[in-house]
Amino acid sequence: MRALNEMILADLIAARAETMPDLDVVTFEGGGEREDEIRTYAQLWSNANRLAAGLIGRGMNYGDRFGILIRNHPEFIELMIAASLSGLVFVPIDPRTRGNKLAYTLNNSGCRGIVCADYSIAQVEEIRSQVPALEWIWLLQSGETDLRAGEAKATDLREMLERPESSVDLRLRNAEDPLQIIYTSGTTGDPKGVVFPNSRYGAATLLCSMLGIGADERPYTGLSLTHGNAQLMTLASALRLGQRAVFSRKFTKSRLWDITREYGCTFFNLLGGMATAIYSEPLRDNDADNPVRFVLSSGMPFAIWESFENRFNLKILEAYGAIEGGMAFKPIGLGPVGSFGKPPPNLEIKIVDEDGNECPPHVQGELISRAVTGEAASVNYFNNPSASQKKTLGGWLRSGDICHRDADGWLFFDYRKGGGIRHNGDFISPGFVEGVLAEHPRVDDAYVYGIPSANGAPGERDVVAAVVPSRDGFEPEAIFAHCRSKLEPNFVPTYLQVVTEIPKTASEKPQDRFLVEALCTEGAEVYAWRGTRSERIAPAEFRSGNMAPPDVLAQAQRQKVRT
């Protein structure tokens, strides 16, 4: 019998299924509407073998790709393990993804199949004809709709899981073989697929030891498993250490504290403006009565940092990282509030100007990183060697994030370089939003830009869509509805700004600063979506400080370099 290598996901689960088969390592809470779905190590291993056998039975060859377009379900983890076991590569896709972005992701990665749910299969059917390589669809029936697999011309995933128990021999050749391809948001062009070897997933648990997170913790997350944060900061350590992680199908701020109390969760993950959303919930007498010891945060707003800790009786463990690599963290109780910390001992970080010179304290520049040994950084973008080389020019990983450090070396995030807009933790590609707006018959021209977010999270932006309406009239409700039907929620514009023309340079480059100034002028026509209807925003609201003040907006936009 061969020795198991726990850097390989499949081998890790096989080992735990032998040593602690009955531990309830993951729980997917039912939200009071359905029963919890619990998996032990033994169940994960058994189901993963069945799914691996099903994938091989579909004719999936070593190294082939398939997509996963579902929310947080136990089957997501089982499919991950099945991919590792069968030598396949899975492509996690946010289940809200639709239209051209979904088609692009499937085509670029060359997916031969896709696993979707009853709530997401319509998105696949919409673009099915645009993805010629897609041969098969497996359907997870979540209970959220009445759709049946036969009606959707898909194979019921339960058929695989109800088959007799299978035992699949590991087809993986070594730990450096790819496990998954996670796509970037496409902030400066088309999204790029970052290839993750099995070893990187296995090594992700080393992060826990750096952060001081042990096996006695019980993590919770409502972040999507299609996102690197939930996978690497919650799931990876839970599977290796047996932390008994708790997941929700999707994040709901109003239920957060009830969930942590019910399951005894000791920490959870936050991104960007999620902290402000939680903090804006009405005060409750039991806010401080919860089992949470700390929050693993990325982008905690300076303005509410200490108030958040006091109100909910916990501490903030702030961390920074990107899917391509690079990392820093601020240990609890150390460093200034607002900083995302310093690099770990094995990593070197610099802040450099456009010429590659290191910036002095308090001067903004791009964050770059490499191993302290001086070994050149490497990134593997799928089928895109030129982008991989550009990302690691000079042997340093180029983050694209503009940051600064103080005199003691503590790092601070300022904004995203290039055309990307970070909104609620996601990097938004203006091009995708502009493309959807351009499809609407009442829009003659559109330009999308970002302004500092009203939630105060560092580096966060609200999305403004400047639109030139057609002569046939303009209905903001119809534009918002169109965007909601075609875009993921975080891509939907925060504001619609109606203008007679998009100000541009002689070379036809849009000029953000004039649009930013126009937001605050009398007579400006700006709309926001208020849940069920659009509402016109008075320019005075921007000027009064209820939203980011105009001088801050203008300064931020002058710094922004749009590609």
Helices and strands as residue ranges (DSSP letters): H 9-19, E 26-28, E 37-39, H 41-57, E 65-69, H 74-86, E 89-92, H 99-109, E 111-117, H 121-127, G 128-130, E 136-140, E 155-156, H 157-161, E 178-183, E 193-197, H 198-203, H 206-211, E 219-221, H 228-229, I 230-235, H 236-241, E 245-247, G 253-255, H 256-263, E 267-271, H 274-279, E 294-298, G 302-304, H 305-312, E 315-321, E 327-330, E 347-352, E 365-371, H 385-391, G 393-395, E 397-405, E 411-416, E 421-423, E 426-428, H 430-439, E 443-452, E 461-469, H 476-486, G 489-491, E 495-498, H 512-519, E 525-529, E 534-537, H 539-543, H 550-559
